[in-house]
Amino acid sequence: MSLPEDVFAAGVVGAGGAGFPTHKKLAEGASLLVVNGAECEPLLASDRYAMRQFADEIVAGASKIAQACKIPRVVIGTKRHYAREVAALRQAIAAAGAPIEVFELESFYPAGDEQTLIYEITGQTVPPGGIPIQVGIIVVNATTALNVERATRGIPVTRRFVTVTGEVAHPQLMDAPVGTTAEDLIAQAGGATVGRYVVVKGGPMMGKQFPMSAAPGLGYGKADGGLVVLAADHPLVEFCSQPMDRVLAQTRSICIQCSLCTEMCPRYLIGHQMRPHRVMRSVGTDTHPVDLSDALLCCECGICELYACPMGLSPRRMNVYVKGLLRAEGVGVADKAVHAGHTAERDYRRIPTSRLVERWQLTAYPDHLEECAVLEPPKVVIPLRHGVGKPSSPTVSVGDRVASGDLIAEVGVGDVGCLVHASIDGVVAEVTGDHIRIERS
């Protein structure tokens, strides 16, 4: 089979969070392959572990993509202070004799945003609302490259590395089957150290918060690399859980139109017309938002509300709110030119990750983890959707016996979606429109 066929058969998706089906990216026409090892979110260390322990497979996966897609240049982008990971990658590159570069970035947020990473490496700006291939670039996550290499050996994606940190007794990395629940991940980390908590699925800045009652059924997918347990009264939890009517009222009464949310926006600083202060003004004055398609360019990194706003408002939530209004009206991203913006000042407006961690009282949690436990839970709740695109259709029924690696849900090769495989041996206990639950025999 061809590489895209191998990758499709293995159910490989972007492991960095978005979960875009990797086989849809693998086409000729790119001049640069970027392997993203910058680990965007604070506290997470899953990709860092993969680069440290499986650098040879990441290099092999990147080389196979470049060869199959006839890409002349390959760059692995990672952070300069990842000294051991950089050394491991360079050693693997030398051992393979591969013409691959390692680009070292400063530690700032969100360095791992693919469009920010492209700008750092090449100085190019992906068109607003566009994708990297429009400037001749393919981007894959470091763990995705690892999974691509394994796909060429017929190994489907049934496990992933998850960082479990925050208010747990023993923060650590987990090598866990896809579909492992938040409850089992937290238990493996020694349990929560607070009585009432929320589960952040992903990283603290962009992750989605769930109540502790959701933990038993919250299965981790192929693109989910982090679990952060935060106390229910943590400032970040209280800020992000404000009811929408309060957020709207604050926007209308408090926003001073200082425009710092725009001035600090990473997309604005690479030339996109992403101007959250205009969205705030629109909402504050009840202006019809149809002319504010800027909001559709928001990557939802949270800098505007978690760092920039001096009034403690929520420009990100306003962007999301306006996005919903625009999409309900069928408004898409209009063609927008790249503006000069403040790119000349960009270097001075990048936010050190350490300052963001301090501001949101996350310094008590480790920013680097060495230990990786192999977890074999009694059950898995495997999502049928692993990122963007359509959910897979189950091919199994309740009572069916399955083995790890068996196909349990499928999509067409032309669909934006992925095949889903059993991640443990067991019996199918539940099939819904959202997930398949498998219990060990």
matplotlib code that plots the C-alpha trace (Angstrom):
import matplotlib.pyplot as plt

x = [0.0, 1.0, 1.8, -1.6, -3.3, -1.1, -1.8, -5.6, -5.7, -3.9, -6.3, -3.6, -4.8, -3.0, -1.9, -1.4, -5.0, -6.9, -7.0, -7.1, -6.9, -3.2, -3.9, -5.7, -2.4, -0.2, -0.1, 2.6, 3.2, 4.8, 8.3, 8.7, 7.6, 7.5, 7.4, 5.9, 7.6, 7.0, 4.4, 2.1, 0.5, 2.2, 2.6, 2.2, 5.1, 3.7, 5.4, 8.6, 8.6, 8.1, 11.0, 13.2, 12.4, 11.4, 13.5, 14.5, 10.9, 10.0, 12.9, 11.9, 8.3, 9.3, 11.6, 8.9, 6.5, 9.1, 9.9, 6.3, 5.2, 8.5, 9.2, 12.8, 13.2, 12.3, 12.5, 11.7, 10.7, 11.1, 12.1, 15.7, 15.4, 14.4, 18.1, 17.8, 15.1, 17.1, 20.2, 18.1, 16.7, 20.1, 21.6, 18.7, 19.1, 22.8, 22.3, 19.8, 21.8, 18.6, 18.7, 16.6, 17.1, 16.2, 14.9, 15.1, 12.6, 12.4, 9.9, 6.9, 3.1, 1.8, 4.9, 3.2, 0.4, 1.2, 0.8, 3.0, 5.6, 5.6, 6.2, 9.1, 10.8, 10.2, 8.9, 5.9, 2.3, -0.3, -3.2, -6.0, -8.4, -6.1, -4.0, -0.2, -0.3, -1.3, 2.3, 3.8, 4.1, 2.8, 2.8, 2.6, 2.9, 6.0, 3.8, 1.9, 5.2, 5.9, 2.4, 3.1, 6.2, 4.4, 1.5, 4.0, 4.5, 0.8, 0.5, -2.8, -3.1, -4.4, -2.4, -1.1, 1.0, -1.0, 0.4, -1.5, -0.8, -2.2, -3.9, -2.9, -0.7, 1.9, 2.0, 3.3, 3.1, 0.9, 1.2, -2.5, -4.9, -7.0, -10.3, -8.8, -11.1, -10.1, -11.1, -8.5, -5.8, -6.3, -6.3, -3.0, -1.6, -2.5, -5.8, -6.9, -5.5, -8.5, -12.1, -13.8, -12.1, -12.5, -10.9, -9.2, -9.0, -6.0, -3.8, -4.7, -5.0, -7.0, -8.3, -12.0, -13.1, -15.3, -16.9, -15.4, -18.7, -17.8, -14.5, -15.8, -17.1, -14.6, -12.6, -9.4, -9.0, -6.1, -5.6, -5.9, -2.5, -3.2, -5.2, -4.9, -6.8, -7.6, -9.4, -13.0, -12.1, -8.8, -8.7, -8.5, -11.6, -13.6, -12.6, -13.5, -16.8, -18.4, -22.0, -22.3, -24.8, -22.3, -19.5, -21.7, -22.7, -19.1, -18.1, -20.9, -20.0, -16.3, -14.4, -12.2, -11.2, -7.5, -6.9, -4.3, -6.2, -5.5, -1.9, -1.0, -2.9, -0.4, -2.5, -2.6, 1.2, 1.8, -0.4, -3.9, -6.8, -7.8, -8.9, -10.7, -11.1, -13.5, -15.5, -15.7, -16.9, -19.5, -20.9, -20.7, -22.8, -25.0, -23.7, -24.7, -21.6, -22.0, -19.1, -16.9, -15.7, -12.3, -13.7, -13.6, -9.7, -9.4, -7.3, -8.8, -5.3, -6.7, -3.9, -6.4, -8.2, -5.7, -2.9, -3.6, -6.9, -6.2, -9.9, -10.2, -12.7, -13.1, -12.3, -11.8, -15.3, -16.7, -14.9, -16.4, -19.8, -19.6, -18.3, -21.5, -23.7, -21.8, -21.9, -25.6, -26.0, -23.8, -21.0, -17.6, -14.1, -13.9, -10.8, -8.5, -5.1, -2.2, -1.6, 1.7, 0.3, 2.9, 5.1, 8.1, 7.2, 6.3, 9.5, 8.7, 5.2, 5.8, 4.7, 7.2, 5.4, 6.8, 5.0, 1.7, 2.1, 2.9, -0.1, -2.6, -1.0, 0.2, 3.8, 3.1, 2.7, 5.8, 6.7, 8.7, 8.0, 10.3, 8.4, 6.0, 3.7, 2.1, -1.5, -3.9, -7.3, -10.3, -12.3, -12.0, -14.6, -13.3, -14.7, -16.0, -14.7, -11.1, -10.9, -12.2, -14.4, -17.2, -17.5, -16.8, -19.6, -19.4, -18.8, -19.3, -22.3, -22.8, -21.5, -18.9, -15.5, -12.6, -8.8, -6.6, -6.1, -9.4, -11.4, -14.4, -15.6, -15.0, -15.2, -14.7, -11.2, -12.4, -14.0, -12.5, -12.4, -10.5, -10.8, -11.1, -9.5, -10.0, -7.4, -7.7, -8.9, -12.4, -16.1, -18.1, -20.3, -21.9, -22.3, -23.7, -23.5, -20.5, -18.4, -17.8, -17.2, -15.1, -14.6, -11.9, -13.1]
y = [0.0, 3.6, 5.7, 7.5, 4.1, 2.8, 5.9, 5.7, 2.0, 2.7, 5.5, 8.2, 11.7, 14.8, 14.0, 17.6, 18.4, 19.2, 15.6, 16.3, 13.0, 12.6, 10.7, 13.8, 15.9, 13.4, 14.7, 16.0, 19.7, 20.9, 22.2, 21.9, 19.4, 20.8, 18.4, 20.2, 19.3, 22.6, 21.3, 24.4, 24.2, 24.8, 21.7, 19.1, 16.9, 14.1, 15.1, 15.9, 12.3, 10.9, 13.0, 11.8, 8.1, 7.5, 10.1, 7.4, 6.5, 10.2, 10.8, 7.7, 8.8, 12.3, 10.8, 8.5, 11.4, 13.5, 10.6, 9.7, 13.3, 14.4, 17.1, 18.4, 20.0, 18.7, 20.7, 19.6, 22.6, 22.3, 24.4, 25.3, 24.4, 20.9, 20.1, 16.3, 16.0, 18.1, 16.0, 12.8, 14.1, 15.2, 11.8, 10.0, 12.2, 11.5, 7.8, 7.7, 10.0, 12.0, 15.5, 16.9, 20.2, 20.9, 24.4, 25.6, 28.1, 30.2, 29.1, 31.2, 30.7, 29.6, 28.4, 25.1, 26.8, 25.6, 29.0, 30.6, 27.8, 28.3, 32.0, 31.3, 28.9, 30.5, 34.1, 33.2, 33.9, 31.4, 33.3, 34.3, 31.4, 29.3, 26.1, 25.6, 23.8, 27.1, 28.3, 24.9, 23.5, 20.4, 20.3, 17.1, 16.8, 14.9, 12.1, 11.9, 11.3, 8.5, 7.0, 7.4, 5.3, 2.6, 2.7, 1.6, -1.5, -2.2, -0.9, 1.0, 3.8, 2.1, 3.9, 7.4, 9.3, 11.4, 14.0, 13.7, 16.6, 19.3, 18.3, 14.6, 12.8, 11.7, 13.8, 11.6, 10.6, 7.6, 5.2, 4.5, 2.8, 5.1, 5.5, 5.3, 7.3, 10.4, 8.4, 5.7, 8.2, 10.1, 6.9, 5.8, 9.2, 8.4, 10.1, 13.7, 15.7, 17.9, 17.1, 19.0, 19.5, 19.9, 17.8, 19.8, 17.7, 19.1, 21.9, 24.6, 27.4, 25.8, 22.6, 22.0, 21.8, 19.0, 18.5, 15.7, 13.8, 13.3, 11.6, 8.0, 8.3, 10.8, 8.7, 10.0, 10.1, 9.9, 13.7, 14.2, 14.5, 16.1, 15.9, 18.6, 18.3, 21.7, 22.5, 23.7, 27.1, 27.6, 31.0, 29.6, 27.4, 30.3, 32.6, 30.1, 29.0, 32.4, 32.3, 33.8, 36.4, 37.8, 37.7, 39.7, 42.2, 42.8, 43.3, 45.9, 47.8, 47.5, 47.2, 50.3, 49.6, 49.7, 47.2, 45.2, 42.0, 42.7, 44.0, 40.7, 38.3, 35.9, 35.7, 39.5, 39.6, 37.4, 39.6, 38.3, 40.8, 39.2, 42.2, 41.0, 44.6, 45.2, 42.1, 43.4, 46.8, 45.1, 43.1, 46.0, 48.2, 45.5, 46.1, 43.3, 41.0, 40.1, 42.5, 41.0, 37.8, 38.6, 36.5, 33.4, 33.7, 33.2, 30.2, 30.4, 30.4, 32.6, 35.2, 38.0, 37.1, 35.1, 37.6, 40.8, 42.3, 44.7, 44.6, 40.8, 40.4, 37.5, 38.5, 34.8, 33.9, 36.9, 35.6, 32.2, 33.8, 35.8, 32.8, 31.0, 33.9, 34.1, 30.4, 30.3, 33.0, 31.0, 33.5, 32.1, 33.6, 36.3, 36.7, 38.9, 40.3, 39.9, 43.2, 44.6, 44.8, 44.9, 42.2, 44.4, 44.4, 40.8, 39.6, 42.0, 40.8, 37.1, 35.8, 33.6, 30.5, 30.9, 34.3, 32.8, 29.9, 32.4, 34.6, 31.7, 30.1, 26.9, 27.0, 24.3, 21.7, 20.3, 21.6, 18.5, 14.8, 11.9, 8.9, 7.2, 4.5, 1.8, 1.8, -1.2, -0.1, -2.4, -0.6, 2.0, 4.5, 5.1, 8.2, 7.9, 11.4, 12.1, 15.7, 17.6, 15.9, 13.3, 10.6, 7.0, 4.5, 1.5, -1.9, -3.9, -4.6, -5.1, -8.5, -8.8, -10.0, -7.9, -7.9, -4.8, -3.6, -4.9, -2.4, -1.2, 1.9, 3.1, 6.1, 6.3, 7.0, 10.2, 11.4, 13.8, 11.3, 8.2, 4.5, 3.5, 0.3, -1.5, -0.6, -3.5, -7.1, -7.5, -7.5, -4.6, -3.4, -0.3, 1.3, 4.8, 7.6, 9.1, 6.2, 2.4, 1.0, -2.1, -4.0, -6.6, -10.2]
z = [0.0, -0.4, 2.7, 2.7, 2.6, 5.4, 7.5, 6.8, 7.7, 11.0, 12.0, 12.4, 13.2, 14.4, 17.9, 18.9, 19.7, 16.5, 15.4, 11.6, 9.7, 8.7, 5.4, 4.1, 4.4, 2.5, -1.0, -3.3, -3.8, -0.6, -0.4, 3.4, 6.0, 9.6, 12.5, 15.4, 18.7, 20.4, 22.9, 22.9, 26.3, 29.7, 32.0, 29.2, 28.4, 26.2, 22.9, 24.8, 26.1, 22.6, 21.2, 24.1, 23.9, 20.3, 18.3, 15.9, 15.0, 14.7, 12.3, 10.3, 10.1, 9.0, 6.4, 5.0, 4.7, 2.9, 0.5, -0.2, -0.8, -2.6, 0.0, -0.4, 3.1, 6.6, 9.8, 13.3, 15.4, 19.2, 22.1, 22.8, 26.5, 25.6, 25.7, 26.0, 23.4, 20.9, 21.6, 21.0, 17.7, 16.4, 17.3, 15.5, 12.5, 12.3, 12.8, 9.9, 7.7, 7.2, 5.7, 8.5, 10.4, 14.0, 14.6, 18.2, 19.5, 22.6, 25.2, 24.6, 24.4, 21.9, 20.2, 19.2, 17.3, 13.8, 12.1, 14.7, 14.3, 10.5, 11.0, 13.4, 11.0, 7.6, 8.2, 6.0, 7.0, 6.2, 4.6, 7.1, 7.3, 5.2, 5.8, 5.6, 2.2, 0.7, 1.3, 0.3, 3.9, 5.6, 9.4, 11.5, 15.2, 16.6, 18.0, 14.7, 12.9, 15.3, 14.5, 10.8, 11.1, 13.0, 10.5, 7.8, 9.9, 10.2, 13.7, 14.3, 16.8, 20.0, 22.6, 23.4, 25.9, 28.3, 30.8, 34.1, 36.4, 38.7, 41.9, 41.9, 44.3, 41.7, 38.5, 35.7, 32.1, 31.1, 28.2, 28.0, 25.7, 23.6, 25.5, 29.0, 31.2, 33.2, 36.3, 35.6, 34.6, 37.9, 39.9, 38.3, 39.4, 43.0, 43.0, 43.4, 46.3, 46.7, 47.5, 44.7, 41.4, 37.6, 34.9, 32.2, 29.1, 27.2, 28.6, 31.1, 28.6, 25.8, 27.4, 28.0, 31.6, 32.9, 36.3, 38.5, 38.0, 34.3, 35.0, 35.0, 31.4, 30.0, 27.5, 26.1, 22.3, 19.9, 20.0, 23.8, 25.4, 28.7, 31.9, 34.4, 37.7, 39.2, 42.5, 41.9, 43.4, 41.4, 39.8, 36.3, 36.9, 38.4, 35.5, 32.8, 34.4, 34.6, 33.1, 29.6, 30.7, 33.2, 30.6, 28.2, 30.9, 31.8, 28.2, 27.7, 30.9, 31.5, 28.2, 27.8, 24.2, 25.0, 22.2, 24.1, 23.3, 19.6, 20.2, 22.0, 19.7, 18.1, 14.9, 14.6, 15.1, 12.1, 9.9, 10.3, 10.7, 14.0, 16.1, 19.2, 20.5, 17.6, 18.5, 22.1, 20.8, 18.6, 21.5, 23.8, 21.5, 20.1, 16.6, 14.2, 13.9, 10.3, 9.4, 12.0, 10.3, 12.0, 14.8, 12.6, 12.5, 16.3, 17.3, 20.8, 22.5, 25.3, 25.4, 25.0, 28.2, 30.2, 29.8, 27.8, 29.1, 32.1, 33.0, 33.4, 30.5, 28.1, 24.5, 23.6, 24.8, 22.8, 19.7, 20.2, 20.8, 17.6, 15.7, 16.6, 15.4, 12.1, 11.4, 12.2, 9.4, 7.0, 7.2, 6.4, 6.4, 3.7, 1.6, 3.7, 2.8, 5.2, 6.9, 8.1, 11.6, 14.4, 13.2, 13.7, 17.4, 17.6, 19.3, 22.2, 22.5, 22.7, 26.2, 28.1, 29.2, 32.7, 33.1, 32.0, 34.5, 37.3, 36.5, 36.8, 39.9, 38.2, 39.5, 42.1, 39.3, 37.6, 34.1, 33.2, 33.9, 33.5, 34.7, 32.2, 33.6, 31.4, 32.2, 31.5, 32.7, 33.2, 30.6, 27.8, 26.5, 22.9, 21.2, 17.7, 16.9, 17.4, 16.4, 13.4, 10.9, 11.0, 13.7, 12.7, 12.3, 14.6, 13.0, 16.2, 18.5, 22.2, 23.2, 20.5, 21.6, 20.3, 20.5, 20.6, 17.1, 15.7, 13.6, 15.6, 13.7, 10.2, 7.7, 4.0, 2.8, 1.3, 4.5, 7.0, 9.8, 10.9, 11.4, 15.1, 16.6, 19.8, 22.3, 24.7, 24.5, 25.8, 25.2, 23.7, 26.5, 25.0, 21.6, 21.2, 18.7, 20.6, 21.9, 22.2, 25.7, 25.9, 29.1, 29.8, 30.0]

ax = plt.figure().add_subplot(projection="3d")
ax.plot(x, y, z, "-o")
ax.set_aspect("equal")
plt.show()
